[in-house]
Amino acid sequence: MTRVISIIVSTLFFCYLLAASLFFYQRREPGNCKDVIVEVKDSLDKHFVSESDILSLLRGAGLNPIKKPLAKVNTDRIETELLKNEMIANIEAYKTPSGYIKLEIRQKMPILRVIGNYGNFYVDNNGSLMPVSQRYVVHVPIATGNVEKELAMTDLYKFALFLRENDFWNDQIDQIFVHPDGEVELIPRVGDFRIRLGAFTDFEEKLANLKLFYEQAIPKVGWEKYSLIDLKYKNQIVCTKK
């Protein structure tokens, strides 16, 4: 009798272990993707892409993971495909334990708008180009005139980055005009005059000299005395009266 009871207990215990193993195995088995969760982390500041845009891109590329086995969803491929969108700076795609695909997206940050002879586009804080959005306008300095893409991604990018990182000049400069010969003029927000920068060479030194001029001369003569302030000559400021 004792032996029978022992066999029954052993059998029940084995069945329990088998059932528990199957239960936990089934819980670990990923199953199908329930949905896609899109989080545009900087959406309060910029509105270049939306959840519907992202889902449309996935569908267009044949990468919509919804109702597909999670084990077969390639998140690396999803990231690569979405990064083709020129509005997106960074994306992280991963699977959640609850059966979702989570997409965390950061948009590009424009620092300059180009409206020139060679196109209409933004330059972002990493020096790459962005298309103009029909949905959202960014208030950044504008470059006009003879602006080729190579210039926009090199000298103009460095200049725009300087403006962004310098509160004083970011508040002062409204527009950058590039002449066909490469000469650069700046249109300030305050004062009815132009600033001739010349080439972008040594622009930091030129603007440092101009700031001293603002601090020492402008309070005496006023903003309306000059039509042109010329910085193109090294360590000189040449002013043209109205």
Secondary structure, DSSP 8 states (H G I E B T S, - for coil): -HHHHHHHHHHHHHHHHHHHHHHHHHHHS--B--EEEEEETTTTT--S--HHHHHHHHHHTT---TTSBGGG--HHHHHHHHTTSTTEEEEEEEE-TTSEEEEEEEE--EEEEEEETTEEEEEETTS-EEE--SS------EEEES--HHHHHTHHHHHHHHHHH-HHHHHHEEEEEE-TTS-EEEEESSSS-EEEEESSTTHHHHHHHHHHHHHHTHHHH-TTSEEEEE--STT--EEEE-
